[in-house]
Amino acid sequence: MTPVFLAQIATGMVGSKLLSHWAPGLVIGSGYLLKGIGFAALALFITPGTPWWALLGPLLAWGAGGGIAGAPVMAVAVQVTGPERVGMVAGTVSTLASLGAGVGTGRRRSGGVIQPSSVALDAIFTLHGGAGTGSQAVVDGTRAVLTVSAALASIAVLTTLVLIHPRRVPRPDRSQASAR
C-alpha cells in the first residue's frame, strides 16, 4: 500500500492547483476517475503470481486520484459558505471524513490474530471466497472488493459532475485576495 500513500502525498497539491484552470467538479471527478481506474486495473491484473511491480501503476493511479480529489473537496465546501462559518464547515468536513473511516473500520480475527479491516469491504471479501484458504481465495475476495470500489468511484464521479456544477459553485474572488 506504500505506493498508494506516496502518490497521494505527491499529488495532494495538484488538485488545488488544477482549481485555477478547471471547474471544481471536473477536478474532483477526475481524481475519483483516476482512483476508479486504479481499482479496476488492480482487479483485472491481480493473480496469485502477479509480481509486485506489475501492480505499481494501478496502485499509483489509486493514490494519485485520492490526492487530486482531496483538497478540492475541502475548497468547494469552504467556498459555498459565508466567511463567518468557514471554520465550522472545514471542521465538519474533516469530522465526517474521520467518522466515515471510523464507522467503516472494524476488527476481524484471522489465524488467531485480530486485524483491522473495513466492515463493509470485509463482508464483500468474505462473501466472494476471501476468507477461504489458499492464495486464489484471497485474490478472489480482493478482486470483489476492488470491483466494488471501482463501481463506487464511478458513482462518485457521476455524483460529483452533477452536484458540483460550475453554475452552483462560486469561483473564488481573486480580486480581494490580490488587494490584501
C-alpha positions in Angstrom: 0.0 0.0 0.0 3.0 2.3 0.2 2.7 3.4 -3.5 -0.9 4.5 -2.8 0.1 6.7 0.1 3.2 8.1 -1.6 1.2 9.0 -4.7 -1.5 10.6 -2.6 1.0 12.8 -0.8 2.8 13.7 -4.0 -0.3 14.8 -5.8 -2.0 16.4 -2.9 -1.3 19.9 -4.1 -2.1 19.1 -7.7 -5.8 19.2 -7.1 -5.8 22.6 -5.6 -3.6 23.9 -8.4 -6.0 22.5 -11.0 -8.8 24.5 -9.5 -7.4 27.7 -11.0 -7.9 26.1 -14.5 -10.8 23.7 -14.2 -14.2 23.7 -12.6 -14.2 22.1 -9.1 -16.5 19.3 -10.2 -14.1 18.3 -13.0 -11.1 18.3 -10.7 -12.8 16.2 -8.1 -14.4 13.9 -10.7 -11.0 13.5 -12.4 -9.5 12.4 -9.1 -12.2 9.8 -8.5 -12.0 8.6 -12.1 -8.2 8.0 -11.6 -9.0 6.1 -8.4 -11.6 4.0 -10.2 -9.2 3.2 -13.0 -6.6 2.1 -10.4 -9.2 -0.1 -8.6 -10.4 -1.6 -11.9 -6.9 -2.3 -13.2 -5.9 -4.0 -10.0 -9.0 -6.2 -10.1 -8.1 -7.2 -13.7 -4.3 -7.8 -13.2 -4.1 -9.3 -9.7 -3.4 -13.1 -9.6 -1.6 -15.2 -7.0 1.6 -15.0 -9.2 1.5 -11.3 -10.2 4.8 -9.7 -9.3 4.5 -6.6 -7.1 6.0 -4.3 -9.7 3.2 -5.2 -12.2 0.7 -3.7 -9.7 2.7 -0.5 -9.2 0.9 1.5 -12.0 -2.7 0.8 -10.7 -1.6 1.5 -7.1 -0.1 4.8 -8.1 -3.3 5.7 -10.1 -5.4 4.9 -7.0 -3.2 7.1 -4.8 -2.9 10.0 -7.3 -6.6 10.1 -7.7 -7.1 10.4 -4.0 -4.5 13.2 -3.8 -6.1 15.1 -6.7 -9.6 14.9 -5.3 -8.8 15.6 -1.6 -8.0 19.3 -1.4 -10.7 20.4 -3.9 -13.4 18.7 -1.8 -12.5 21.0 1.1 -12.2 24.0 -1.1 -15.7 23.6 -2.5 -17.1 23.1 1.0 -15.4 26.3 2.2 -16.3 28.3 -0.9 -20.1 27.7 -0.7 -20.4 29.1 2.8 -20.1 32.6 4.4 -16.8 33.7 5.9 -18.3 33.5 9.4 -18.8 29.8 9.1 -15.7 28.7 7.3 -14.1 27.1 10.4 -17.3 25.3 11.2 -17.6 23.9 7.6 -13.9 22.9 7.5 -14.3 21.1 10.9 -17.4 19.4 9.7 -15.8 18.1 6.5 -12.8 16.8 8.5 -15.0 15.2 11.1 -17.2 13.5 8.5 -14.2 12.1 6.8 -12.8 10.7 10.1 -16.3 9.4 11.1 -16.6 7.6 7.8 -13.3 6.0 8.2 -14.2 5.0 11.8 -17.6 3.6 11.0 -16.2 1.6 8.1 -13.4 0.1 10.2 -13.7 -2.9 12.4 -11.6 -5.8 13.6 -11.6 -9.4 12.4 -9.8 -12.5 13.7 -7.5 -14.2 11.2 -5.4 -17.1 12.2 -5.8 -16.2 15.9 -4.7 -12.6 15.3 -7.1 -9.6 15.4 -6.5 -7.4 12.4 -8.1 -4.0 11.5 -10.4 -4.2 8.5 -13.2 -2.3 6.8 -16.5 -3.8 7.9 -18.4 -3.4 4.6 -15.4 -4.4 2.4 -14.6 -7.3 4.7 -18.1 -8.6 4.2 -17.7 -8.4 0.4 -14.3 -10.0 0.7 -15.7 -12.9 2.7 -18.8 -13.4 0.6 -16.5 -13.9 -2.5 -14.3 -16.5 -1.0 -11.6 -14.3 0.5 -11.9 -16.0 3.9 -11.1 -19.4 2.4 -7.7 -20.9 2.4 -5.1 -20.5 -0.3 -3.9 -17.6 -2.3 -6.6 -17.9 -5.0 -9.3 -17.4 -2.3 -7.6 -14.2 -1.2 -7.3 -13.0 -4.8 -11.0 -13.8 -5.4 -12.0 -11.8 -2.4 -9.7 -9.0 -3.2 -11.0 -8.8 -6.8 -14.5 -8.4 -5.5 -13.5 -5.6 -3.1 -11.6 -3.8 -5.9 -14.6 -4.2 -8.3 -17.0 -2.7 -5.8 -14.5 0.1 -5.1 -14.2 0.8 -8.8 -18.1 1.0 -9.1 -18.3 3.3 -6.1 -15.6 5.5 -7.6 -17.7 5.7 -10.8 -20.7 6.7 -8.8 -18.6 9.4 -7.1 -17.5 10.7 -10.5 -21.1 11.0 -11.7 -22.4 12.4 -8.5 -19.6 15.0 -8.4 -20.2 16.1 -12.0 -23.9 16.6 -11.3 -23.8 18.2 -7.8 -20.7 20.3 -8.2 -21.6 22.0 -11.4 -19.8 25.3 -12.3 -23.1 27.2 -12.1 -23.7 26.0 -8.5 -20.2 26.6 -7.0 -18.9 30.1 -6.9 -15.4 30.7 -8.2 -13.0 32.3 -5.6 -12.8 36.1 -5.9 -9.2 36.7 -6.9 -9.6 40.5 -6.8 -10.0 40.5 -3.0 -7.1 38.2 -2.4 -4.7 40.3 -4.5 -5.9 43.5 -2.8 -4.6 42.3 0.6 
